[in-house]
């Protein structure tokens, strides 16, 4: 079960991927969007979503570009499954 903030982060990732045709936000973009001063805060939320199975990393790096949603969301603008 996700917390309210984790749901907000997941929605932000989903919206960002839809709007950017599959791209994912950087830690800096997470901070800017949520008003966080530390990239570590963003990393902690992303890590929690990975642990809970809501997103997966396509590789072992901490790059946000490697995040993929696990709920089968689809980007309507490009048809990619996100």
C-alpha positions as CSV (number, residue, x, y, z in Angstrom):
1,X,0.0,0.0,0.0
2,X,1.3,3.4,-1.0
3,X,1.3,6.5,1.2
4,X,-0.4,9.7,-0.1
5,X,3.0,11.2,-1.0
6,X,4.1,8.1,-2.8
7,X,0.9,8.2,-4.9
8,X,1.7,11.8,-5.7
9,X,5.2,10.8,-6.8
10,X,3.8,7.9,-8.9
11,X,1.3,10.2,-10.5
12,X,4.0,12.7,-11.3
13,X,6.1,10.0,-13.0
14,X,3.1,8.8,-15.0
15,X,2.2,12.4,-16.1
16,X,5.8,13.2,-16.9
17,X,6.2,10.1,-19.0
18,X,2.9,10.8,-20.8
19,X,3.9,14.4,-21.5
20,X,7.4,13.6,-22.6
21,X,6.5,10.5,-24.6
22,X,8.2,8.0,-22.3
23,X,10.9,10.0,-20.6
24,X,11.2,10.1,-16.9
25,X,11.9,13.0,-14.5
26,X,15.4,13.7,-13.1
27,X,15.9,13.9,-9.3
28,X,16.2,17.6,-9.8
29,X,12.8,17.7,-11.5
30,X,11.3,15.8,-8.7
31,X,12.7,18.3,-6.2
32,X,11.5,21.3,-8.3
33,X,8.0,19.9,-8.6
34,X,7.5,18.9,-5.0
35,X,9.6,21.8,-3.4
36,X,12.2,19.5,-1.9
37,X,15.6,20.9,-1.2
38,X,17.5,17.6,-1.4
39,X,17.8,15.0,-4.2
40,X,18.1,12.4,-1.4
41,X,14.4,13.0,-0.5
42,X,13.4,12.3,-4.1
43,X,15.7,9.2,-4.1
44,X,14.0,7.9,-0.9
45,X,10.5,8.2,-2.5
46,X,11.6,6.6,-5.7
47,X,13.4,3.8,-3.8
48,X,10.2,3.2,-1.8
49,X,8.2,2.9,-5.0
50,X,10.7,0.3,-6.3
51,X,10.6,-1.7,-3.1
52,X,6.8,-1.7,-3.2
53,X,6.8,-2.8,-6.8
54,X,5.1,0.2,-8.3
55,X,8.1,1.0,-10.5
56,X,11.1,-0.9,-11.6
57,X,14.6,0.2,-12.7
58,X,15.6,-1.0,-16.1
59,X,19.2,-1.1,-14.8
60,X,21.0,-0.9,-11.5
61,X,21.9,2.7,-11.8
62,X,20.1,5.4,-9.8
63,X,19.4,7.4,-13.0
64,X,15.7,8.3,-13.0
65,X,15.8,7.7,-16.8
66,X,15.7,4.0,-16.0
67,X,12.4,4.0,-14.2
68,X,9.4,2.1,-15.6
69,X,5.9,1.9,-14.2
70,X,4.7,-1.6,-13.5
71,X,0.9,-1.0,-13.8
72,X,0.8,-1.3,-17.6
73,X,0.1,2.4,-18.1
74,X,0.2,3.4,-21.7
75,X,1.4,6.7,-23.2
76,X,-1.5,7.8,-25.4
77,X,0.6,10.2,-27.5
78,X,3.2,7.6,-28.6
79,X,1.5,4.3,-27.8
80,X,4.4,3.1,-25.6
81,X,3.5,1.0,-22.7
82,X,4.9,2.8,-19.7
